[in-house]
């Protein structure tokens, strides 16, 4: 059996390999799934993604499976409960942003995934040869961040929004030698 050639980061741990092969860059839809990804990308800010990935189930439990209506009802006691939950990243600003973002989602006049996907690039760009060729911020991620902030979201800067775009398949940043890139090219 031939070993799969992945983006370099996807080969560093079994957790990353599974995430790379099965989720990263795969188009994602659905309000709760997108809320989870917005939240996890915000928690990742300043940390390694592997930390978030390994705590993902604890995050899901702590934040009521990322059902916005449930999280929107969290209060000060819930913030304190979460601050004492060693299974998640205990950062008060990020916890409060996750609750604030749930409230913003509940107040949206359009579906969250529709809003987010409206910023997906419409013109293809060259496939990156290496991960050094992948941008951290794009005009689309900057526009997404501004729009989310106008809707009351927090912890959603342009870099976080671009990571969200990559994770949810709005952009395909698998490098040219990666098996996922070759799979996309054959479609």
N, C-alpha and C positions, 0 to 999 in steps of 0.2 A: 504494500500500500504506500502511496506517495504522500509525503508530508505536505500539508498545506502551507503555502507561503502567505503570510499575513503582513499587515502593517506592523512595523517593528514593535510598537507598544502592545499590540495584540498577542505577541508571543512571550511576553515577560512573565505571566503567571497563568495558571489554569483558569482563574476567575476572569482575567482579561480576555483570554482566548474564547471562552464561552460568550462573553458579552460582545466581543468583536464579531464573532461568527454568526450570532443569532439576533442581535439587537441593534448595534451601532450602525446607523445609516439605513436602517429598514424603515420605510414610511410608517408612521404611527398616527392613528386618529383616535378620537374619543376624548371627551372632556376629562374624565378622571385620570386616564392614562397620561394625558398631556399635563394635567396639574401635578401629577407625581413627578414627571420629568422636569417641569419648571422648578419644583421644590428641591429636588435632588441636585439639580445644577446649581441652584442658589446655595445650598449647603456645601457644595464642593468648592465654592469660591475660596481660594487660599489654601486648599487642602489637596491631597492626592485623590483622584477618582476612585482608586482601589479602596480607600477608607470608606467612601460612601457606598460603593458597590457591596462591600462586605457587611455593611450595616443596613442594607436595603430592607430586609424583612422587619427589622426592628423599627425602622422609619414607618413602614406600612402599618404596623401595629400601633405605634405611638400616634400616628396621624389618621386614625380611623379609615385605613385603606385609601386615603386621599379622596374621600368623598367631600367635595367642597361644602355642601350644606352642613355636614357634621362638624367639620373643622371651623367653619364660620361661627359656630356657637361656642368655641373654646373661650374660656375667660382666664382671669389672672391665676386661678387655682390650677388650671390646665398648663399654663406657662410654667408654674413652679413644678408641677409633676414632670413636665418634659425636661426642665433644667436638672432634675434629679435622675433622669433616665440614662444610665450609662450605656445603653444600647445604641443611642443616637449621638450625634454631635451636639453638645450642650452649649450652644451659642444663643444667647437671649435675642440678639438682633435678628438672627436667621429664623428662630422659632416664631418670633412675633411677625416677621415678614411672611412666613408660611400661612399664618392665621389671617393676616391682612389680605394676602393674595386670594385665599378662599373666599373672603367677603367680596373682593373685587370680582371674582368669577361669578358668584351668585348674582351680582348686580349687572353683569354684562347683558347687553341687548342682543348679542349674537353668540353662537357657540364658541367656546374657547379655541377649539381646534381650527375652526374656520378663521378666526382672527389671526392666530399664529401662522397658519399656512398662507395667509394672504401676503406674507413677507417672503415666501420662498422665491428664490431667483427664477426668472422666466427664461433666461438665456443660459445655455450651458457654458461652463468655463473649462479651460484645459485641466485634464486630470493631473493632480500633483505627482511629480516624479518621486519626491521624498516628503516626509512630514514637515521639513523645513519650508516647503513651498505652500503650506496650508496657512491661510491667514487666521488671525485671532479675532479680527473685527472686520466686518464688511458694511457697505452702505445699507444693506438689507437688515443686518443685525442691529445697526444703530437706529434705523427707523422702527424696528420692532421694539427695542428698549424704550424709545420715546413714547410710542403708542401705549405700551403697557403701563408706563408711569402715568400717563394721562388718565388711564382707567383706574389708577389707585394702587397699582402693584409696587412692590418694593424688592430690592435685591435682584434686579433684572437689568444689569448694565449690558452694553453691547457685546462684551466678551462672553458673559453668561448666555446671552441670547444666541450668539453664534455656536456655542457648545450645544445648546438646545437644538439648533437647526441641524447640526451634524448628527446628534444622537437620534433624532426623530425622522431622519431621511429627507429633510427639506433640501439638504445639500449632500453630495456624495464625495467625501474626501478620502476614500480609500486610495492609497497610492497605486501607481501604475502596475507594480509587480504583485500586488495583493490578489489573492484568488477571488475575493469579492468584487474587485474592479473588473477582473477578466469575466466574471459571471455577468456583471452589468453590461459589459460591452457586447456580449454574445446575444443579448435580448433584442 
